[in-house]
Amino acid sequence: MSYPDNILASVQKPARYTGGEWHSASKEWNKTDIRVALSYPDIYEVGMSGITLPILYQEANSLSFALADRIFAPWPDMEQALRNAGLNLQAIESGRALRDFDIIGFLLGYELTYTNLLNILDLGGIPLDAGKRDEACPLVMAGGIGTMNPEPLADFIDFFVIGDGEGAISRILERVRDLKRAGSRRKDILLALAELDGIYVPSLYNVEYRTDGSFKKISKNSEAAAIPVERIICQELPVFSDKPIVPLIETIQDKGSVEISRGCTRGCRFCNAGIYYRPVRHRTQQDIYSAIDKLCSSCGYDEITLLSLSSGDYPGITDLISGLNQMEQTQGTTFSLPSLRIDEKSLDLIEALSSKRRSGITLAPEAATSRLQRVINKIIPEEDILQTAAAAFQRGWTSLKLYFMLGLPTETEDDVIAIGQLASRIYDLGRLSPGRRPKLRVSLSTFVPKPHTPFQWCGQIERGEILKRVNLVRDNIGRRKISISWNNPQISMLEAVMSRGDRNLGRVIYRAWELGARFDGWDELFDYGRWEKAFKEAGINPVNYANQPKDLEEPLPWEHISSGVSRKFLVEEFYRAMCGNPTPDCRTDACNMCGIERRVKNCHKMYKGVYHGE
């Protein structure tokens, strides 16, 4: 069943909901045993831009007994149209209501999609409270980097997949199929799933709080449960999705994407991705070329983005680009290489891939003083930044974007002033270069403490202080024509609350959703008043979650989940940060004993020889 024409005619971009894209699956519903609806809880254009959903979609549909479909968050116009007509939200391919599926799987990449998740379930006819779902309801699972602290969503999710979902989806579907065939009840299925590596079932754990409402401890109430729940780590990158769905409308990432490596060992202390995706794993050059060939021939893309947390660290990157240049000359394909370090070598790499057009350059120092760079363990000398910017201007680039963070632990007024001064020096360099006047943009993001990082114990600066520091940067730029942007402080605060939250936040999320909270990461739709009311009604002060530092000995709501990086290492890194001591990269130095070496033997040496296929 598809949506009625009058519904689609009443909304913006009806193609968000109609399906029928090239390479979308068309399996018969009645000829499969298990049906799973995969969802990224944001609009179609955002959800279809990632690489994880296509991989899981293809892997699930490759199983003869399984059918995978897709669902995305409806924009407010579509939600209103559905509610007015009394219709359920439907999966894209099959047109089935979500309650018809066996499993609903959410990919969580961002904390501010939580109310969208609730909205999808409600529009799909599924009770939001996991404890109130009966035998006819689908199981609701969630995975992705957002599950490294699953507790704020524990009331709504039946089970979480911690770690690389590609290493779990087939096992989960097989287990559920076998149990359903045997007539197992919902509770027994969850008990059996909890025995799989990396599966966290919140109902199998009890949470205790102190008299002041703060988190005290979590314990298991079933022998099937594990403490800690260990993150799933795929030793090798998953098989590339060579026939991903080609969207019918323009998406945020409207080009082909190939993941050349996963993980990063640079060790930036604010970065949860650097923890979550350890160890570093690379595709061989031959696999990359093959993936690009298949992607271009099957999807028609003529522009490919090479994805990695630190592309310049790919072993043999120069050789890889040489091969890509040959592909460009013979096939007309262009390539982009984001996530590069700040140095002239990176400019050489970008330039080598930019024969057809010259776009802007993005530099992400994060901090502008050497002292604060040592604290965060991202050391880029000012002279390197200035030399790179000067070289970019000399080579003809006129558009530069600089990323900095405000409110990093130990940040002082001098560190903030230095941001404006560094941006001014770069602008002045551009004025001295031939050609057009430089276009310089400075993006200021607010530090958000993330779980499982060395800064998880640090608080976020409060709203008034954020705005004060923004103004301090502006004052030190003066009248130069530099564009400055910054995050909405209330959105950043809410992100921090959810990042460091516990199960008490479930009732806040639910109430905010009831009050109309949707798309909280979107400035035009975010309304902090709804959240403010929800916190007040729940008797919860968000400052206690977002802004208060935590004692190193204090139990944390997410510590029953193991990222693979040990608590001991995180504590050591915290102390090194406070002393301004950097930690070397284990790709080139000795193993830092972060904890991953317990799971993956010689993980710090895995990159060697990869690009030759050895």
N, C-alpha and C positions, 0 to 999 in steps of 0.2 A: 504494500500500500504506500502511496506517495501522498505528499501534502496536497490539499485542494488548490486549484489555480488561484482562487481568490486570496488565499493566505500568502502564496508566493508573490502575487502581484502587489501586495500591500507592504512589502519589506524592501529595504535596501539589499542589494546583492543576493538575490534568491539562489544564485549558484552555490552559495555557501551550504545549502541544504539539499540539493537535488542529486548529487553524485553523477555517475555516468562518465567519470574521467577516464582517460587513457590508462590502462594497466590496473584499474580497479578490479577487484575480484568479483566473480559472478558464480559462486558455488551455490548448489541447491540446498536450501534450508533442511528439507526432510531427509537428505542423504548424508547428513553429518550428525555425530553424536554429541559434540560439544560446540557451543556457540559463544564467542567472546566479543564484546564490544569494547574497542580500545578508544580512549578519550584523552586528549590534551584539553584541560578545562579553560580554554580561551577561544577566541574566534578562529574560524577556519584558516584565515590568512596567517595566523601565528602558529597554529598547530601543525599546518602542512609545511612549515619551513624547517622543522627539525629533522634529524636523521634517525632518531630512536624509533619513532612510531612506524616509519616505513619498514625498518628492520624487523620489528616484532610482528607487524602485519603480514609481511611476507613469510616469516618463519611459521607463524600459526597457520596460515593458509596452505603452507606446503605439507601439512599433516593431513592425511586422507580423511581422518575422522573429525577434523575441526574446521570451523568457519570463523573467520575474523571479520568484523565490520568496524566502522568508525563513527565517532560522535564528537561534536565540538560544542562549546558554549554558544547558545543563541544570543545574538545581539538584542538589546532591550526591545526593539521593534518586533522581532520574531517572538520573543517571550510573551509580549503583550498579546500578539495575534493568537498564539496558541492558547493562552489562558482565556481569552475572550470567547474562543470557539470551543473550549473544553476538550482540546486535543492534547495528546501526549507528544513529547519530543521523540523523534524517530531516528534510528540508525540510518546512515546515509545509503548504503548499498541495498539492504534488505527492506527498508521501510518499516521495520518492526519496532514496536515499543521496547524500551529497555528492559521492562519486566519479563519479556519473553526470552531473554538471554540466560545462559548459565552463569556467566561471569561478566562483570563490568570492570575494566581495568583502566585506572587513571595514571597518567604520567605526570609527576609533579616536579616542575623545575623551578617554581617560584611560589613563595608563601602567600602572595596576594591573589592567588587563584582559588583559595579555599572556599569562598562563598559561591564561586562559580560551580565548584564541585557539588555543593549542596543543591544548587539550583538545577543542575543537570539531573541529579537523582530525583528531585521532587517532580520535575517536568516529565520524568520517565515513569512515574508512578511507583517509585520505590521508597519505602519508609526511610527517613534520614537516620534514625536511631538504629544502630546495628543490632541492638538487643531486642528490637521489636519486629525484626524480619522473620517471616515464617518460612516453611519448607518450599513454598512456591517462588520465593524471591531469589533473584540471582545473588551469587557471592560478589562482594565488592572488594576489589584489591587495589592497591596503589603502590607505585614504585617511582624511582628516580631520585635525583640528588636531594629533593625536598623531603625525602623520608628519613634522612639521617637524624632528624628529630621528629618522629611520627606522633608524639603525644598529643599535640593540639587537635589532631584529627581522629584520635583513637575511638571516640564515640561513634564515628560514622563509617569506619572502614573495618571490614571483616578480617582482612589480613594484608600485611605489607610485604613487599619483596624488597629486601635490602641488598643493594649492589647492582651488578650487571644483569639486567633483565633478560638479555639474550641467553644467559646461562641458566635461566629458570623457566621460561615460558613453556617449552615443550614438556618438561617434567611436571609442571603444574597441570597442564591440560590433560596429560596422560593419567595423572593421579585422580583428578576429578572425574574423568570418564570412567575409570575402573570402579571407583567408589559409587558412582551413580548407578552403574550397571548392577552392582551388588546390593542396591537398595539402601545405601547408607544415608543416615539422616544428616542434616546440616551440621549439627554439633560434632558428629563423628568425622565428617569431612574436614572440618577445621582442625580437629585433633591430629588427623593424619597429615595435613599440610604442614602443621607445626613441626613435624619430624623432619621435614626437608631442610636442607641448608639454606640459611638466609631468609626464612619465612618467620615473620613476627605476627602472632595472633593476639591482639590486645586483650581479648576477653579471658585469656589464660594467665593474666597477670593482675595482681592487686596493687593499688597505689595507696600509700599512707602520706598524710600531711600533718604538719605541726599545728599547734593551736592557733597560730597566726595565719594559717592558710598556706604557708610555704611548703614546698616539696620536702618530704622526709626520706622515703625510700620506695622502691618497687620490688615486688617479689612474685614468684610464679605460684599459681594455684593448681598446676597440672604437671605431671611428670613428662608430658609431651613437650612442654615449653623449655626453652633454653635461656640461660643467662651466662655470658652475653649471646646475643644473636649476631653471628659473624657475617660480615658483608660478603656477598658472592663476588668472586674475582675470576673473570675469564682469563686464562693464561694467554690466550691468543685472541686477537680481534675477531669479531664475528664475520661470517660470510657477508660480503657486501650486497646490498639490495640493488641488483642490476636493472630491475624494472620497477622503480618507484612510481607511484601514482603521479601523473602530470596534472596539476591543478587547472581548473577551467578559468580561474580568475587570478590576478596578480597577487602573489603572496609577499610576506616581508622579506624572505630570502628567495627571490624569484630567479633562481639559477640552479644548476646542478651542484651537488656537494659530495665530496669524497673525503672521508676521515683518513688522514695519512698516519696519525698516531693518536694515542690516548694516554693521558697522564702527564704529569710535570714534576720534576724533582728540584725546581728552583727554590721551593720552600718559602714563598711569600706567606707571612704569618697570619694575614687577614683572609686568605683564600681557602674556602672550603672545597672548591673544585680540585685544588692541588692535593688535598687529602683524599677526597672521595675517589678520584680516578687513579690513585697509585696502584701498582707500579706503572712505569712507562712501558707502553707496548707500541710497536711500529708495524706498519705494513711494509712489505718489500716493495722495491721500486717496480718490479714486474707486476705485482698485484695492483699497484696504483695505476699503472698504464692500462692494464686490462680493465680495471673498473671504469676508467674514463672512457675507453673505447665503447664499452657496453652501454654506459650511461648516455653517451652522445648518439649512438646508433638506435637505441631503444626509445629515447625520450626527445631527441631533437635539440638538446641543449647545445649552445655554442659558447657558453660561458660556464666555467667550473670554479668553485671555491674549494681550496684545499684546507680542511679543517684540522686544527690541533690547538692545544693550549699554549704551545710554544713552538711555532713552525720552524724557526731558525735552528732549533735543537735537533731537528730530524737528521740522523746521520747520513751524510752524503747529499745534503740538500742542494749543493751546487750541481752535482751530477743529475739529480732528479730534475732540476729546472732546465738543464741542458736538453734532457729528453723531452720535456714539455714544450720547449721552444721548437723542437723538430715537429712535434704534433701540431703546434700552432701553424707552422709554415705549410704543412701538408693537408691539414684538416680545417684550418681557419678557426680553431677553438682558442679562446682566450682564457687566462687563468688569473685568479687573485689569491693572495697568500696573506691572510690576516695573522694577528698574534705574533708579530716579530719583535725582537729586542731592539733597543734604540742604539744603533751604530750605523756607520757608513756601509758595512757589509749588507745590512738589511736593505738599504737603498739600492745596492747593486742587485739584490734579489728581486726587489719590486720592479726595478727598471727593466730587468731581463724579461719580466712577464708582462710588460706594459707597452708593447710595440704599437698597439692600435690606439690606445688612449691613455691619458695621464690624469688620473683622479687624485684626490687628496691623500695626504699622509696623516696617519694617526700615531701619536706618541703617548705612552702611558707611564710617566714617571711615578705617579701616585703621590710622591712626596718630593719637596723641592730642596730640602737640606740633607746633607750627608748624614747628620745625626739621626734624623727621623728615618732615613732610608736604611740605616743599620738596625733600627728598632724593628722595622717591618720586614727586614731581610730582602729588600729589593734595591740593590745598590747600582745606581747609574750616575756616575760622576757628572757634575754640571757641564764640564767641558765636553763630555761625550754628547750630551743633549744639544749643546750649542753647535758643535761641529756637525752633528747630524742635520739639524735644522738649516744651518748655513749651506751645507752641501745640497739639501733638497731645494732650497731657493735657487742656488746656482745652476742646478740641473733642470730648472723650469717649473718645478712645483710651486704653486702660489697659495694653495689651500692647506693649512695645517690645523689639526685638532689635538689639543692636549687634555689628557685625563688626570685629574688629581682627586685625592680623597681628603675630606675634612673630618676632624674629630678622631683621627687615629690615636691610639694609646700613646700617652706622654706628649702629645702635640702642644706646642707653645705658641704664643703670639708671633714669635720670630719665624716659626715654621710656616705660619699662615702668610705673613708678609712676604716671605720668600717666594710663594707661589706667584703673587702679583709681579714681583721683581723679575723672576725668571721669564714669565710670559712677556713682559715688556722688553727684555733683552732679545728674545726671539723675534718679536715684532720689528724691533729696530734693525735686526739683521736682514729681515725681509725688505725693509725700506731701502737698504743699501744695495740690494741685488737688482740686476737689470730686469726689465719687464714690468708686469702689472704690480700694483700695490698688493701686498700680501693679505690674504684673508685668514685671520687667526681666530679660532674658537677655543674657549676654555670651558671644560665641563667639570663641575665640582659635584662629586657624589659624597653622600654622608656615610661614614663608616658604620657598618652593621655587624655586630658580633655574631659569628656563626658557630654552631655546635661542631665539636671535634676539631677545632683549630686552637692554636696557642692563645688566641685572643678571646676565647669563649667566656673567660672570666671577667672580661672588661665591659664596662657600661658604655652606652652610646651617649654622646653629649645631647643636652636638651634643646628644644626647638629654638628658644631665644638665643642660645649660644651659637647654634648653626647659622642663624641669620646675621649675627654679629660678625662671625668669621667670613661669611660671604661678602659683607660690606668692607671688611678689612682688605680682602683681595681686590675688590673694585677700587678702593682708595689708592692702592699701590700700582694700579694700572693707569690711573689718571685719565687723561683725555684721549689716549690712544684708541683707535677703532678696533677694539678687541671684543668679540661677542662672548658673553659669559652666561652659562646656564647652570642651574643647580636643581637637585631633587626637591620635591615637596617634602618639607621636614616631617609632616604628619604621616605621609606614606612611608618614609624611612623609619619612623618610630614604630609604626604598625608592623613593618617587616621584622624589626628587632624583637618585638613582643612575640611574634610567632616563631622566630628562629630559636628563642630561648624559653619557649612556653612549656606548660605541662597540661595535663588533662582538664584542669579547671577552665582552660580557655575554650573548651568545647561548647559550653553554654553561651559564651560570649560570641563565638562565631555563628552559632545558631540564631541568637537574638539579632545580631547585625544583619544576617540574611533575611530574617523576618521583617526587619525594618527597611529592607530594600537594597542592602549592600550587594553590589555586583561589580565586576571588573575594577577591583580596588587598586590595581596597578595603573589604571588609566586616569590621567589627571582630569579629563573632562567628565568622568563619571564618579570619581571618588568623592565621598561625602563623609568627612571625619565625624560630623555630628551624629551619624548613625552609630558609629563605633563608640563614641563617647557615651551615648545613652546606654549601649549594651554593656560597657564596662561598669557603668554606675549601677545598673540594675543587678549585675552579678556581684557587686561589692568587691570588684577587683581594681586595683590601681595599676595601670599599665606601666607606670614609672618603675615599679618593682621588678618588672621583667626586662624592660628596655634599657633603663638608665643606671640601675644599681649595679656596681661591681660585685662579683661573687668571690667568696673566700676560696682559696685553693683546696681546702679540705671539705668544702661544702658538697653534699651529694647533688648531682645534676640529673634532671629528669630524663635525659637521653643516654645516660651512660650504660644502660643495659643493651644498647646497640653498639656494636664494635665496627669501627671503620677499618680496622686492621692496624691503625696507628695507635700505639699504646698511650695510656694516660701518663706514664712516666716520661715519655718523650715530649708530650705536650707541655707538661709542667717544666721540664728542662728548657724548652723553647721559650716559654713565658719568662723565665728568669733571665735567659740570654737576651731576650728583647728588652727587658727593663734595664739591663746593663749595657745595651747597645752593642751586643756581640753578634756578628753574623754567623750563620751556619753554612758551611760549604755545600755545593751541589754534589750529590753522591754519584753522579754520572762521571765526574772527573776526579773526585776525591774518594776517601774511604767511606764505607757504609756508615751512615749516621745512626744505625740501630733504631730506626723509627718504629719498628714493630712489624712492618710488612715483610721483613726478611724471615719472620717465623712462618709466614704463609707461602712465600714465593722464594725459593732458593736462588741466591745470587741475583736478586731482582735489580740491584744497582748496576749490574753489568749486562743486563738483557739487551740493551741497545746495540752492543758491539756486533758488528758483522751483519746486522739485519739488512742493510740496504744492498748488500751483495747476495742476499738470499742464502746466507750460510747457516 
